[in-house]
């Protein structure tokens, strides 16, 4: 089941793992994240339209949904990636 992510969860690239394969209409994409003060890190994420899915090192998956009209972003999570597709 998809749940709303807490505002204090650390979504930094240093806490992410690569996603290796496409799922449904989401495709693997190389993405760059800035980690202060270390610099940049590249991770493979899933992306489709205005949505991205991140695999976190604590076993959850995070769905980021951006509203392109007003620029707001919402985050959801689940232990099962298919809940987010």
C-alpha positions in Angstrom: 0.0 0.0 0.0 1.3 3.5 -1.0 1.7 5.9 2.0 2.6 9.6 2.2 6.3 10.1 3.1 7.3 12.0 6.2 8.9 15.4 5.6 11.9 14.4 7.7 12.9 11.3 5.7 16.3 11.8 4.0 15.9 11.2 0.3 19.6 12.1 -0.5 21.5 10.2 -3.2 23.8 8.8 -0.6 20.8 6.7 0.8 19.8 5.4 -2.7 20.5 2.2 -4.5 20.4 1.7 -8.3 17.3 0.3 -9.9 18.4 -2.1 -12.7 15.4 -2.8 -14.8 12.3 -1.1 -16.4 9.0 -1.8 -14.8 5.8 -1.3 -16.7 5.9 2.2 -18.4 8.7 3.4 -16.0 12.1 3.3 -17.6 15.6 3.2 -16.0 17.2 6.6 -16.2 20.6 7.9 -15.0 20.1 10.7 -12.5 22.6 13.0 -10.8 22.2 14.0 -7.1 24.2 16.6 -5.3 25.5 15.4 -1.9 26.8 18.2 0.3 29.8 18.5 0.9 30.9 15.4 -1.1 29.8 16.5 -4.5 27.7 14.6 -7.0 26.6 11.0 -7.2 24.9 9.2 -10.1 22.1 6.7 -9.4 19.7 4.7 -11.7 16.1 5.5 -11.0 12.8 4.8 -12.7 11.1 7.7 -14.5 7.9 8.3 -16.4 6.3 11.6 -17.3 6.4 13.7 -14.1 7.1 10.8 -11.8 10.3 9.2 -10.5 10.8 6.2 -8.3 13.9 5.8 -6.0 15.1 2.6 -4.3 16.4 3.4 -0.8 19.0 1.5 1.2 16.5 0.8 4.0 14.3 -1.3 1.7 11.6 1.1 0.7 10.8 2.7 -2.6 9.8 6.3 -2.9 7.6 7.8 -5.6 8.1 11.5 -6.4 5.2 13.2 -8.2 5.7 16.7 -9.5 2.8 18.9 -10.5 4.1 20.7 -13.5 1.5 23.4 -13.3 2.5 24.8 -9.9 5.9 23.1 -9.3 4.9 21.3 -6.1 6.2 17.9 -5.4 4.6 15.0 -3.4 6.3 12.0 -2.0 4.9 8.5 -1.3 6.5 5.3 -0.3 6.0 1.6 -0.1 8.0 -1.6 0.6 6.6 -3.0 -2.7 7.6 -1.1 -5.8 4.4 -2.3 -7.6 2.3 -0.3 -5.1 3.8 2.8 -6.7 3.4 1.9 -10.4 
